[in-house]
Amino acid sequence: MAASPTADAALTRRDGAIVLSGRLDARSLATLWEEAVAAVTPGATLTIDLSGCGYCDLSGTALLLAMEERAGTPARLVGADPRTVRLVERAREAGAVRPPPAPGPAPSLPVALGEAVVRRLRDLGMRIAFLGQTAAATALTAMRPRSLRLADTLHQAEEVGSRALPLVCMIGFLFGLILAFQSSIPLRQFGADIFVANLVAISVFRELGPLLSAVILAARSGSAFAAEIGTMKVNEEIDALTTMGLDPFRFLVLPRLLAAVVMMPVLIVAMNLAAIAGMSSVMLSLGFPWAAISSQVVTWTGPSDVFGGLAKGLVFGAAVAGIGCARGMATGVGPRAVGEAATAAVVGGIVAIIVLDGIFAVLFYLMGW
């Protein structure tokens, strides 16, 4: 005799079919689950008789799918009420593995070129708008200095400058040491070892100090600016600032921009001193006295070398911070948007540094520096 529809779930066999009767819910199936799954023969046709089943919820549907999974084929449901059949069909659809959509045809060359031009123009428009809004925020802050968020600026200066000093000093020392070793080999052939100090000092003051410091700034702070502002953009915090009548450029962009510009000369000076220390350690190991080394550095380098490098650093710092903040403000939506913004900030910052360095090289040549 079939079990009552309100009774606990029961399992029997009849005419090669597995008969499930009673209530197929979480409480009733707690003790029946393993028995029902074990009753299925893998690879065989599965027939489940549900004519004695008075109730089936999602737990019962999960049991039926587990039995189908063990059999390897969809089950044939006999005597099931329409509601149970719909539940099982929806569960099958939800668990089905759908093939990925077929890729569309590749765009033609004119279409690809047009899309690339549109992207470039959109990016150019974003940069122009960013420059305009940043200039407006800077002008308003200059007219009302008390509106500057000094606490945020000092915090960003600590992140940009103080926390980067150990890395800058280490890289500067190693670069000075490497340059001294590498240049001493060819100069020794001409008996001009002492000029290693001249070469390293001029190279570091004019070129390598600002360049390496700017690259470190782009890698550390440019990506951090893009990630921080990009996360706020994804979380709609920037929209909240705008809704409250607060200018995001004065709150987010300007403190980071000022911190990078102010701390960049500090990083360059630290890089220069560390590189000279690395070079001096090599020269001392080669037998040159400190007096001779310092005399070569002071004689062959002048204020134009030092201040020219510092001037380049100011521009590099502004470019790196501006690109990082711009990429953060232009962050899209989705889980990959912040990472893409940080990557674009680092790449764009380094490219801008190289381009600006080339421009400075031409200007200094024309000025006789």
C-alpha positions as CSV (number, residue, x, y, z in Angstrom):
1,M,0.0,0.0,0.0
2,A,1.3,3.4,-0.9
3,A,2.2,5.7,2.0
4,S,0.0,8.6,3.0
5,P,0.9,11.9,1.3
6,T,1.5,13.4,4.7
7,A,3.7,10.7,6.0
8,D,7.5,10.9,6.2
9,A,9.4,10.0,3.0
10,A,9.7,6.3,2.2
11,L,11.6,4.5,-0.6
12,T,10.5,1.2,-2.2
13,R,11.0,-0.5,-5.5
14,R,8.2,-1.6,-7.9
15,D,8.5,-2.9,-11.5
16,G,12.1,-1.6,-11.9
17,A,11.2,1.9,-10.7
18,I,12.2,3.6,-7.5
19,V,9.1,4.7,-5.6
20,L,9.4,7.8,-3.4
21,S,6.3,8.5,-1.3
22,G,5.4,10.8,1.5
23,R,6.8,14.3,2.0
24,L,10.1,15.1,0.2
25,D,11.3,17.9,2.4
26,A,14.5,18.7,4.3
27,R,13.3,17.0,7.5
28,S,12.1,13.8,5.9
29,L,15.0,13.4,3.6
30,A,17.7,13.7,6.3
31,T,17.7,10.0,6.8
32,L,16.6,8.9,3.3
33,W,19.1,10.8,1.1
34,E,22.0,8.4,1.1
35,E,19.7,5.4,0.7
36,A,17.9,7.0,-2.3
37,V,21.1,7.9,-4.1
38,A,22.7,4.5,-3.4
39,A,19.6,2.8,-4.9
40,V,20.4,4.3,-8.3
41,T,22.4,2.1,-10.7
42,P,25.0,4.2,-12.6
43,G,24.4,4.1,-16.3
44,A,21.0,2.5,-16.1
45,T,17.7,4.0,-17.1
46,L,16.3,5.8,-14.1
47,T,12.5,5.8,-13.5
48,I,11.2,7.5,-10.3
49,D,7.6,6.9,-9.3
50,L,6.2,10.0,-7.4
51,S,2.5,9.1,-7.4
52,G,2.6,8.6,-3.7
53,C,4.5,11.9,-3.1
54,G,2.2,14.5,-1.5
55,Y,4.8,17.3,-1.2
56,C,8.1,18.1,-2.8
57,D,10.2,21.3,-2.1
58,L,13.6,22.3,-3.1
59,S,15.2,19.7,-0.9
60,G,13.2,17.0,-2.7
61,T,14.2,18.5,-6.1
62,A,17.9,18.4,-5.1
63,L,17.5,14.7,-4.2
64,L,16.0,14.0,-7.6
65,L,18.9,15.8,-9.3
66,A,21.4,13.9,-7.2
67,M,19.8,10.7,-8.3
68,E,20.0,11.8,-11.9
69,E,23.6,12.7,-11.6
70,R,24.5,9.3,-10.2
71,A,22.5,7.6,-13.1
72,G,24.1,9.8,-15.7
73,T,20.9,10.4,-17.5
74,P,17.7,12.4,-16.8
75,A,15.1,10.5,-14.8
76,R,11.7,9.6,-16.1
77,L,9.2,10.9,-13.5
78,V,6.0,8.9,-13.2
79,G,2.9,10.2,-11.4
80,A,4.5,13.5,-10.4
81,D,2.2,16.5,-10.0
82,P,2.7,19.5,-12.3
83,R,4.3,21.7,-9.6
84,T,7.0,19.1,-8.9
85,V,7.7,18.7,-12.7
86,R,8.2,22.4,-13.0
87,L,10.5,22.5,-10.1
88,V,12.7,19.8,-11.5
89,E,12.7,21.3,-15.0
90,R,13.8,24.7,-13.7
91,A,16.5,23.1,-11.5
92,R,17.8,21.2,-14.6
93,E,17.9,24.5,-16.6
94,A,19.7,26.3,-13.8
95,G,22.3,23.5,-13.4
96,A,22.8,22.9,-17.1
97,V,26.2,23.9,-18.6
98,R,25.5,26.1,-21.6
99,P,28.0,26.5,-24.3
100,P,29.6,29.9,-24.6
101,P,28.1,32.1,-27.3
102,A,29.7,32.0,-30.6
103,P,32.1,34.9,-31.3
104,G,30.8,37.5,-33.7
105,P,32.5,38.3,-36.9
106,A,35.7,40.2,-36.6
107,P,35.2,43.9,-37.4
108,S,36.4,45.1,-40.8
109,L,39.5,47.4,-41.0
110,P,37.5,50.6,-41.4
111,V,35.3,49.8,-38.5
112,A,38.4,48.9,-36.3
113,L,40.1,52.1,-37.3
114,G,37.0,54.1,-36.6
115,E,36.6,52.6,-33.1
116,A,40.2,53.2,-32.3
117,V,39.9,56.9,-33.4
118,V,36.8,57.3,-31.3
119,R,38.5,55.8,-28.3
120,R,41.5,58.1,-28.7
121,L,39.3,61.2,-29.1
122,R,37.2,60.2,-26.0
123,D,40.4,59.7,-24.0
124,L,41.8,63.1,-25.2
125,G,38.5,64.8,-24.2
126,M,38.7,63.2,-20.8
127,R,42.3,64.5,-20.3
128,I,41.4,68.0,-21.4
129,A,38.4,68.1,-19.1
130,F,40.6,66.8,-16.3
131,L,43.2,69.5,-16.9
132,G,40.5,72.1,-16.9
133,Q,38.8,71.0,-13.7
134,T,42.2,70.6,-12.0
135,A,43.3,74.1,-13.0
136,A,40.0,75.5,-11.8
137,A,40.3,73.7,-8.4
138,T,43.9,75.0,-8.1
139,A,42.9,78.6,-8.9
140,L,40.1,78.5,-6.3
141,T,42.4,77.1,-3.7
142,A,45.1,79.7,-4.5
143,M,42.5,82.4,-3.9
144,R,41.3,80.8,-0.7
145,P,44.3,79.0,0.8
146,R,42.4,78.0,3.9
147,S,40.2,75.8,1.7
148,L,43.1,73.5,1.1
149,R,42.7,70.2,2.9
150,L,46.1,70.4,4.7
151,A,45.7,67.2,6.7
152,D,45.0,65.2,3.5
153,T,47.9,66.8,1.7
154,L,50.3,66.0,4.6
155,H,49.1,62.5,4.7
156,Q,49.6,62.1,1.0
157,A,53.1,63.7,1.3
158,E,54.0,61.1,3.9
159,E,52.8,58.3,1.6
160,V,54.6,59.7,-1.4
161,G,57.8,60.9,0.2
162,S,58.6,59.5,3.6
163,R,57.6,56.0,2.9
164,A,59.4,56.0,-0.4
165,L,62.7,57.2,1.0
166,P,64.2,53.8,1.9
167,L,63.4,52.4,-1.5
168,V,64.8,55.5,-3.2
169,C,68.0,55.5,-1.2
170,M,68.6,51.8,-1.8
171,I,68.1,52.1,-5.6
172,G,70.2,55.2,-5.7
173,F,73.1,53.6,-3.8
174,L,73.0,50.5,-6.0
175,F,72.9,52.6,-9.2
176,G,75.8,54.7,-8.1
177,L,77.8,51.6,-7.2
178,I,76.9,49.9,-10.5
179,L,77.7,52.9,-12.6
180,A,81.1,53.3,-10.9
181,F,82.1,49.7,-11.4
182,Q,81.0,49.7,-15.0
183,S,82.6,53.0,-16.0
184,S,85.9,52.3,-14.2
185,I,86.7,49.3,-16.5
186,P,87.0,51.3,-19.8
187,L,88.4,54.4,-18.1
188,R,91.1,52.4,-16.4
189,Q,92.5,51.5,-19.9
190,F,93.3,55.2,-20.3
191,G,94.5,55.8,-16.8
192,A,91.4,58.0,-16.1
193,D,89.9,56.2,-13.2
194,I,89.4,59.4,-11.2
195,F,87.0,60.6,-13.8
196,V,84.5,58.0,-12.7
197,A,83.4,60.5,-10.0
198,N,82.7,63.1,-12.7
199,L,80.8,60.8,-14.9
200,V,78.5,59.4,-12.1
201,A,77.9,62.8,-10.5
202,I,76.9,64.5,-13.7
203,S,74.8,61.5,-14.9
204,V,72.9,61.3,-11.6
205,F,72.4,65.0,-11.0
206,R,71.2,65.8,-14.5
207,E,69.5,62.6,-15.6
208,L,69.3,59.5,-13.5
209,G,68.3,61.1,-10.2
210,P,65.1,62.7,-11.6
211,L,64.4,59.9,-13.9
212,L,64.6,57.0,-11.4
213,S,62.8,59.0,-8.7
214,A,60.0,59.7,-11.2
215,V,59.7,56.0,-12.2
216,I,59.5,55.0,-8.5
217,L,56.9,57.6,-8.0
218,A,54.9,56.2,-11.0
219,A,55.2,52.7,-9.7
220,R,54.3,53.4,-6.1
221,S,52.1,56.5,-6.0
222,G,50.7,56.7,-9.5
223,S,49.2,53.3,-9.3
224,A,48.0,54.0,-5.7
225,F,46.3,57.2,-6.7
226,A,44.5,55.4,-9.5
227,A,43.5,52.5,-7.3
228,E,42.2,54.7,-4.4
229,I,40.2,57.1,-6.6
230,G,39.1,54.2,-8.9
231,T,37.7,52.3,-5.9
232,M,35.8,55.4,-4.7
233,K,34.5,55.8,-8.3
234,V,33.3,52.2,-8.4
235,N,31.7,52.5,-4.9
236,E,30.0,55.7,-6.1
237,E,31.7,57.7,-3.3
238,I,32.7,60.4,-5.8
239,D,29.1,60.7,-6.9
240,A,28.1,61.1,-3.3
241,L,30.7,64.0,-2.9
242,T,29.2,65.7,-6.0
243,T,25.7,65.2,-4.6
244,M,26.7,66.9,-1.3
245,G,28.1,69.9,-3.3
246,L,31.7,69.0,-2.7
247,D,34.2,69.3,-5.5
248,P,36.0,65.9,-5.9
249,F,39.0,67.6,-7.5
250,R,39.6,69.8,-4.4
251,F,39.0,66.9,-2.1
252,L,40.8,64.1,-3.9
253,V,43.0,65.3,-6.8
254,L,44.6,68.5,-5.5
255,P,46.1,67.1,-2.2
256,R,47.7,64.2,-4.2
257,L,49.0,66.5,-6.9
258,L,50.5,69.0,-4.4
259,A,52.0,66.2,-2.3
260,A,53.7,64.7,-5.4
261,V,55.1,68.0,-6.6
262,V,56.4,69.0,-3.2
263,M,58.0,65.7,-2.3
264,M,59.6,65.0,-5.7
265,P,62.6,67.3,-5.1
266,V,63.1,65.5,-1.7
267,L,63.2,62.1,-3.4
268,I,65.6,63.4,-6.0
269,V,68.0,64.8,-3.4
270,A,67.9,61.5,-1.5
271,M,68.5,59.6,-4.8
272,N,71.5,61.9,-5.7
273,L,73.1,61.6,-2.2
274,A,72.6,57.8,-2.2
275,A,74.1,57.4,-5.7
276,I,77.1,59.6,-4.7
277,A,77.6,57.4,-1.6
278,G,77.5,54.2,-3.8
279,M,80.0,55.7,-6.2
280,S,82.3,56.8,-3.4
281,S,82.3,53.4,-1.8
282,V,83.6,52.0,-5.1
283,M,86.2,54.8,-5.6
284,L,87.4,54.3,-2.0
285,S,87.8,50.6,-2.7
286,L,89.9,51.4,-5.7
287,G,92.3,53.4,-3.6
288,F,91.2,57.0,-4.2
289,P,91.0,59.3,-1.2
290,W,87.8,61.0,-0.2
291,A,89.4,64.4,-0.8
292,A,90.0,63.6,-4.5
293,I,86.5,62.2,-5.0
294,S,84.8,65.2,-3.4
295,S,87.0,67.6,-5.4
296,Q,86.1,66.0,-8.7
297,V,82.4,66.1,-7.9
298,V,82.4,69.7,-6.7
299,T,84.7,70.9,-9.6
300,W,82.7,69.2,-12.4
301,T,79.2,69.8,-11.3
302,G,77.5,73.1,-10.8
303,P,74.2,74.6,-9.6
304,S,72.7,74.2,-13.1
305,D,73.2,70.4,-12.9
306,V,71.5,70.2,-9.5
307,F,68.7,72.6,-10.1
308,G,68.0,71.5,-13.6
309,G,67.4,68.0,-12.3
310,L,65.1,69.4,-9.5
311,A,63.1,71.4,-12.1
312,K,62.6,68.2,-14.2
313,G,61.5,66.5,-11.0
314,L,58.7,69.0,-10.4
315,V,57.3,68.5,-13.8
316,F,57.7,64.7,-13.6
317,G,55.9,64.7,-10.2
318,A,53.0,66.7,-11.6
319,A,52.7,64.5,-14.6
320,V,52.7,61.2,-12.7
321,A,50.2,62.4,-10.1
322,G,47.9,64.0,-12.7
323,I,47.9,60.8,-14.8
324,G,47.2,58.6,-11.8
325,C,44.4,60.8,-10.6
326,A,42.9,61.1,-14.1
327,R,42.9,57.3,-14.6
328,G,41.2,56.9,-11.2
329,M,38.5,59.4,-12.1
330,A,37.9,57.7,-15.4
331,T,37.6,54.2,-13.9
332,G,34.7,52.2,-15.4
333,V,32.5,49.6,-13.7
334,G,33.2,45.9,-13.0
335,P,35.7,44.0,-11.0
336,R,38.6,44.6,-13.4
337,A,38.1,48.3,-13.7
338,V,40.3,49.3,-10.8
339,G,43.2,47.0,-11.9
340,E,43.0,48.4,-15.4
341,A,43.1,51.9,-14.1
342,A,46.2,51.2,-12.0
343,T,47.9,49.6,-14.9
344,A,47.1,52.4,-17.2
345,A,48.3,54.9,-14.6
346,V,51.8,53.2,-14.4
347,V,52.2,52.8,-18.1
348,G,51.0,56.3,-18.9
349,G,53.1,57.8,-16.2
350,I,56.3,56.1,-17.4
351,V,55.7,57.1,-21.0
352,A,55.0,60.7,-20.0
353,I,58.3,60.7,-18.0
354,I,60.3,59.6,-21.0
355,V,58.6,62.1,-23.4
356,L,59.1,65.0,-21.0
357,D,62.7,63.9,-20.4
358,G,63.3,64.1,-24.1
359,I,61.8,67.6,-24.3
360,F,64.0,68.7,-21.4
361,A,67.0,67.3,-23.1
362,V,66.4,69.4,-26.2
363,L,65.6,72.6,-24.1
364,F,68.7,72.2,-22.0
365,Y,70.8,71.7,-25.1
366,L,69.4,74.9,-26.7
367,M,69.9,76.8,-23.5
368,G,73.5,75.7,-23.3
369,W,73.1,73.6,-20.1
